[in-house]
Amino acid sequence: MFRQSLSENEGMIFLFQDDSNKTFWTKDTYISLDIIFLDSKFKIVSYYTNTLPNQTKVVYDSKFRSQFVIETKNGFLNKNSLKVGDILDIRYQ
């Protein structure tokens, strides 16, 4: 929340204990994001691009059970040719 910018390869990862449907909104987020929903094996199960900044009327639902959610700068999915079914290699720095 309250982000005004993100670098090309920056993002936020949300770690949940359970594998269930998740719903996100963009309240107090001032930039458009890509929202990526991942299962417990880091496989992309669904995603949204070009989210609407700073609002609560439109919600972004995982559509499928997911355990992790990544928010990145809008355009990250397209730039990296990512799609549903791809498995991400998550590295912490």
Rosetta constraint file for C-alpha pairs under 8 A:
AtomPair CA 1 CA 26 HARMONIC 7.85 0.50
AtomPair CA 1 CA 27 HARMONIC 7.28 0.50
AtomPair CA 1 CA 28 HARMONIC 5.28 0.50
AtomPair CA 1 CA 29 HARMONIC 4.93 0.50
AtomPair CA 2 CA 28 HARMONIC 5.14 0.50
AtomPair CA 2 CA 29 HARMONIC 5.04 0.50
AtomPair CA 2 CA 30 HARMONIC 6.44 0.50
AtomPair CA 3 CA 28 HARMONIC 7.78 0.50
AtomPair CA 3 CA 29 HARMONIC 5.55 0.50
AtomPair CA 3 CA 30 HARMONIC 5.97 0.50
AtomPair CA 3 CA 31 HARMONIC 7.01 0.50
AtomPair CA 4 CA 29 HARMONIC 7.24 0.50
AtomPair CA 4 CA 30 HARMONIC 5.35 0.50
AtomPair CA 4 CA 31 HARMONIC 6.03 0.50
AtomPair CA 5 CA 30 HARMONIC 7.88 0.50
AtomPair CA 5 CA 31 HARMONIC 6.51 0.50
AtomPair CA 5 CA 73 HARMONIC 7.94 0.50
AtomPair CA 6 CA 10 HARMONIC 5.95 0.50
AtomPair CA 6 CA 11 HARMONIC 7.12 0.50
AtomPair CA 6 CA 72 HARMONIC 7.50 0.50
AtomPair CA 6 CA 73 HARMONIC 5.81 0.50
AtomPair CA 7 CA 73 HARMONIC 7.13 0.50
AtomPair CA 8 CA 73 HARMONIC 6.50 0.50
AtomPair CA 8 CA 76 HARMONIC 7.29 0.50
AtomPair CA 9 CA 72 HARMONIC 7.52 0.50
AtomPair CA 9 CA 73 HARMONIC 7.73 0.50
AtomPair CA 9 CA 76 HARMONIC 7.63 0.50
AtomPair CA 10 CA 72 HARMONIC 6.31 0.50
AtomPair CA 10 CA 73 HARMONIC 7.22 0.50
AtomPair CA 11 CA 70 HARMONIC 6.68 0.50
AtomPair CA 11 CA 71 HARMONIC 5.40 0.50
AtomPair CA 11 CA 72 HARMONIC 4.37 0.50
AtomPair CA 11 CA 73 HARMONIC 6.92 0.50
AtomPair CA 12 CA 70 HARMONIC 5.59 0.50
AtomPair CA 12 CA 71 HARMONIC 5.23 0.50
AtomPair CA 12 CA 72 HARMONIC 6.70 0.50
AtomPair CA 13 CA 68 HARMONIC 6.95 0.50
AtomPair CA 13 CA 69 HARMONIC 5.69 0.50
AtomPair CA 13 CA 70 HARMONIC 4.41 0.50
AtomPair CA 13 CA 71 HARMONIC 6.52 0.50
AtomPair CA 14 CA 68 HARMONIC 5.60 0.50
AtomPair CA 14 CA 69 HARMONIC 5.08 0.50
AtomPair CA 14 CA 70 HARMONIC 6.28 0.50
AtomPair CA 15 CA 67 HARMONIC 6.71 0.50
AtomPair CA 15 CA 68 HARMONIC 5.09 0.50
AtomPair CA 15 CA 69 HARMONIC 7.01 0.50
AtomPair CA 16 CA 67 HARMONIC 5.43 0.50
AtomPair CA 16 CA 68 HARMONIC 6.09 0.50
AtomPair CA 17 CA 67 HARMONIC 6.95 0.50
AtomPair CA 18 CA 67 HARMONIC 5.87 0.50
AtomPair CA 19 CA 39 HARMONIC 6.96 0.50
AtomPair CA 19 CA 40 HARMONIC 6.90 0.50
AtomPair CA 19 CA 65 HARMONIC 5.57 0.50
AtomPair CA 19 CA 66 HARMONIC 5.01 0.50
AtomPair CA 19 CA 67 HARMONIC 4.45 0.50
AtomPair CA 20 CA 64 HARMONIC 7.41 0.50
AtomPair CA 20 CA 65 HARMONIC 4.21 0.50
AtomPair CA 20 CA 66 HARMONIC 5.33 0.50
AtomPair CA 20 CA 67 HARMONIC 6.55 0.50
AtomPair CA 21 CA 61 HARMONIC 7.15 0.50
AtomPair CA 21 CA 62 HARMONIC 5.66 0.50
AtomPair CA 21 CA 63 HARMONIC 6.55 0.50
AtomPair CA 21 CA 64 HARMONIC 5.70 0.50
AtomPair CA 21 CA 65 HARMONIC 4.53 0.50
AtomPair CA 21 CA 66 HARMONIC 5.92 0.50
AtomPair CA 22 CA 61 HARMONIC 5.82 0.50
AtomPair CA 22 CA 62 HARMONIC 5.30 0.50
AtomPair CA 22 CA 63 HARMONIC 7.97 0.50
AtomPair CA 22 CA 65 HARMONIC 7.35 0.50
AtomPair CA 22 CA 66 HARMONIC 6.75 0.50
AtomPair CA 23 CA 59 HARMONIC 6.47 0.50
AtomPair CA 23 CA 60 HARMONIC 5.48 0.50
AtomPair CA 23 CA 61 HARMONIC 4.33 0.50
AtomPair CA 23 CA 62 HARMONIC 6.26 0.50
AtomPair CA 24 CA 59 HARMONIC 5.72 0.50
AtomPair CA 24 CA 60 HARMONIC 5.09 0.50
AtomPair CA 24 CA 61 HARMONIC 6.47 0.50
AtomPair CA 25 CA 55 HARMONIC 6.95 0.50
AtomPair CA 25 CA 56 HARMONIC 5.63 0.50
AtomPair CA 25 CA 57 HARMONIC 7.95 0.50
AtomPair CA 25 CA 58 HARMONIC 6.69 0.50
AtomPair CA 25 CA 59 HARMONIC 4.86 0.50
AtomPair CA 25 CA 60 HARMONIC 6.08 0.50
AtomPair CA 26 CA 51 HARMONIC 7.74 0.50
AtomPair CA 26 CA 52 HARMONIC 7.06 0.50
AtomPair CA 26 CA 53 HARMONIC 5.69 0.50
AtomPair CA 26 CA 54 HARMONIC 5.08 0.50
AtomPair CA 26 CA 55 HARMONIC 5.47 0.50
AtomPair CA 26 CA 56 HARMONIC 6.37 0.50
AtomPair CA 26 CA 59 HARMONIC 7.95 0.50
AtomPair CA 27 CA 53 HARMONIC 7.23 0.50
AtomPair CA 27 CA 54 HARMONIC 4.36 0.50
AtomPair CA 27 CA 55 HARMONIC 4.70 0.50
AtomPair CA 27 CA 56 HARMONIC 5.64 0.50
AtomPair CA 28 CA 53 HARMONIC 7.78 0.50
AtomPair CA 28 CA 54 HARMONIC 4.90 0.50
AtomPair CA 28 CA 55 HARMONIC 7.34 0.50
AtomPair CA 29 CA 53 HARMONIC 5.76 0.50
AtomPair CA 29 CA 54 HARMONIC 4.98 0.50
AtomPair CA 30 CA 53 HARMONIC 5.20 0.50
AtomPair CA 30 CA 54 HARMONIC 5.48 0.50
AtomPair CA 31 CA 52 HARMONIC 7.92 0.50
AtomPair CA 31 CA 53 HARMONIC 5.34 0.50
AtomPair CA 31 CA 54 HARMONIC 7.73 0.50
AtomPair CA 31 CA 73 HARMONIC 7.83 0.50
AtomPair CA 32 CA 50 HARMONIC 5.52 0.50
AtomPair CA 32 CA 51 HARMONIC 5.03 0.50
AtomPair CA 32 CA 52 HARMONIC 5.80 0.50
AtomPair CA 32 CA 53 HARMONIC 5.26 0.50
AtomPair CA 32 CA 73 HARMONIC 6.87 0.50
AtomPair CA 32 CA 74 HARMONIC 5.51 0.50
AtomPair CA 33 CA 49 HARMONIC 6.37 0.50
AtomPair CA 33 CA 50 HARMONIC 5.80 0.50
AtomPair CA 33 CA 51 HARMONIC 5.35 0.50
AtomPair CA 33 CA 52 HARMONIC 7.88 0.50
AtomPair CA 33 CA 53 HARMONIC 7.83 0.50
AtomPair CA 33 CA 71 HARMONIC 6.22 0.50
AtomPair CA 33 CA 72 HARMONIC 5.57 0.50
AtomPair CA 33 CA 73 HARMONIC 4.93 0.50
AtomPair CA 33 CA 74 HARMONIC 4.21 0.50
AtomPair CA 33 CA 75 HARMONIC 7.75 0.50
AtomPair CA 34 CA 47 HARMONIC 7.14 0.50
AtomPair CA 34 CA 48 HARMONIC 5.54 0.50
AtomPair CA 34 CA 49 HARMONIC 4.35 0.50
AtomPair CA 34 CA 50 HARMONIC 6.18 0.50
AtomPair CA 34 CA 51 HARMONIC 6.62 0.50
AtomPair CA 34 CA 71 HARMONIC 5.69 0.50
AtomPair CA 34 CA 72 HARMONIC 5.23 0.50
AtomPair CA 34 CA 73 HARMONIC 6.04 0.50
AtomPair CA 34 CA 74 HARMONIC 4.79 0.50
AtomPair CA 34 CA 75 HARMONIC 6.71 0.50
AtomPair CA 34 CA 76 HARMONIC 6.73 0.50
AtomPair CA 34 CA 77 HARMONIC 6.94 0.50
AtomPair CA 35 CA 47 HARMONIC 5.45 0.50
AtomPair CA 35 CA 48 HARMONIC 5.16 0.50
AtomPair CA 35 CA 49 HARMONIC 6.54 0.50
AtomPair CA 35 CA 51 HARMONIC 7.87 0.50
AtomPair CA 35 CA 69 HARMONIC 6.94 0.50
AtomPair CA 35 CA 70 HARMONIC 5.80 0.50
AtomPair CA 35 CA 71 HARMONIC 4.65 0.50
AtomPair CA 35 CA 72 HARMONIC 6.62 0.50
AtomPair CA 36 CA 44 HARMONIC 6.76 0.50
AtomPair CA 36 CA 45 HARMONIC 7.98 0.50
AtomPair CA 36 CA 46 HARMONIC 6.32 0.50
AtomPair CA 36 CA 47 HARMONIC 4.42 0.50
AtomPair CA 36 CA 48 HARMONIC 6.65 0.50
AtomPair CA 36 CA 69 HARMONIC 5.55 0.50
AtomPair CA 36 CA 70 HARMONIC 5.04 0.50
AtomPair CA 36 CA 71 HARMONIC 6.37 0.50
AtomPair CA 37 CA 44 HARMONIC 5.82 0.50
AtomPair CA 37 CA 45 HARMONIC 5.78 0.50
AtomPair CA 37 CA 46 HARMONIC 5.34 0.50
AtomPair CA 37 CA 47 HARMONIC 5.78 0.50
AtomPair CA 37 CA 62 HARMONIC 5.90 0.50
AtomPair CA 37 CA 66 HARMONIC 5.95 0.50
AtomPair CA 37 CA 67 HARMONIC 7.63 0.50
AtomPair CA 37 CA 68 HARMONIC 6.06 0.50
AtomPair CA 37 CA 69 HARMONIC 4.64 0.50
AtomPair CA 37 CA 70 HARMONIC 6.62 0.50
AtomPair CA 38 CA 42 HARMONIC 5.00 0.50
AtomPair CA 38 CA 43 HARMONIC 5.13 0.50
AtomPair CA 38 CA 44 HARMONIC 4.53 0.50
AtomPair CA 38 CA 45 HARMONIC 5.51 0.50
AtomPair CA 38 CA 46 HARMONIC 7.33 0.50
AtomPair CA 38 CA 66 HARMONIC 5.21 0.50
AtomPair CA 38 CA 67 HARMONIC 6.10 0.50
AtomPair CA 38 CA 68 HARMONIC 5.06 0.50
AtomPair CA 38 CA 69 HARMONIC 6.00 0.50
AtomPair CA 38 CA 70 HARMONIC 7.95 0.50
AtomPair CA 39 CA 43 HARMONIC 5.41 0.50
AtomPair CA 39 CA 44 HARMONIC 6.68 0.50
AtomPair CA 39 CA 45 HARMONIC 6.51 0.50
AtomPair CA 39 CA 65 HARMONIC 6.71 0.50
AtomPair CA 39 CA 66 HARMONIC 4.30 0.50
AtomPair CA 39 CA 67 HARMONIC 5.10 0.50
AtomPair CA 39 CA 68 HARMONIC 6.37 0.50
AtomPair CA 40 CA 66 HARMONIC 6.83 0.50
AtomPair CA 40 CA 67 HARMONIC 5.42 0.50
AtomPair CA 40 CA 68 HARMONIC 7.11 0.50
AtomPair CA 41 CA 87 HARMONIC 7.46 0.50
AtomPair CA 42 CA 68 HARMONIC 7.40 0.50
AtomPair CA 42 CA 87 HARMONIC 5.51 0.50
AtomPair CA 42 CA 88 HARMONIC 5.58 0.50
AtomPair CA 42 CA 89 HARMONIC 7.52 0.50
AtomPair CA 42 CA 90 HARMONIC 7.88 0.50
AtomPair CA 43 CA 84 HARMONIC 7.63 0.50
AtomPair CA 43 CA 85 HARMONIC 5.77 0.50
AtomPair CA 43 CA 86 HARMONIC 5.57 0.50
AtomPair CA 43 CA 87 HARMONIC 4.13 0.50
AtomPair CA 43 CA 88 HARMONIC 6.33 0.50
AtomPair CA 44 CA 83 HARMONIC 6.99 0.50
AtomPair CA 44 CA 84 HARMONIC 4.94 0.50
AtomPair CA 44 CA 85 HARMONIC 5.27 0.50
AtomPair CA 44 CA 86 HARMONIC 5.59 0.50
AtomPair CA 44 CA 87 HARMONIC 6.21 0.50
AtomPair CA 44 CA 88 HARMONIC 7.54 0.50
AtomPair CA 45 CA 62 HARMONIC 7.48 0.50
AtomPair CA 45 CA 64 HARMONIC 6.49 0.50
AtomPair CA 45 CA 65 HARMONIC 7.83 0.50
AtomPair CA 45 CA 66 HARMONIC 7.15 0.50
AtomPair CA 45 CA 84 HARMONIC 5.41 0.50
AtomPair CA 45 CA 85 HARMONIC 6.31 0.50
AtomPair CA 46 CA 62 HARMONIC 5.91 0.50
AtomPair CA 46 CA 63 HARMONIC 6.81 0.50
AtomPair CA 46 CA 64 HARMONIC 7.28 0.50
AtomPair CA 46 CA 84 HARMONIC 5.83 0.50
AtomPair CA 47 CA 62 HARMONIC 7.19 0.50
AtomPair CA 47 CA 84 HARMONIC 7.62 0.50
AtomPair CA 48 CA 60 HARMONIC 7.23 0.50
AtomPair CA 49 CA 74 HARMONIC 6.20 0.50
AtomPair CA 49 CA 75 HARMONIC 6.97 0.50
AtomPair CA 49 CA 77 HARMONIC 7.60 0.50
AtomPair CA 50 CA 74 HARMONIC 5.67 0.50
AtomPair CA 50 CA 75 HARMONIC 7.45 0.50
AtomPair CA 51 CA 74 HARMONIC 7.67 0.50
AtomPair CA 52 CA 58 HARMONIC 7.76 0.50
AtomPair CA 62 CA 66 HARMONIC 6.80 0.50
AtomPair CA 72 CA 76 HARMONIC 6.40 0.50
AtomPair CA 75 CA 79 HARMONIC 5.95 0.50
AtomPair CA 76 CA 80 HARMONIC 6.11 0.50
AtomPair CA 77 CA 81 HARMONIC 5.87 0.50
AtomPair CA 77 CA 82 HARMONIC 5.06 0.50
AtomPair CA 77 CA 83 HARMONIC 7.37 0.50
AtomPair CA 78 CA 82 HARMONIC 6.43 0.50
AtomPair CA 82 CA 86 HARMONIC 6.55 0.50
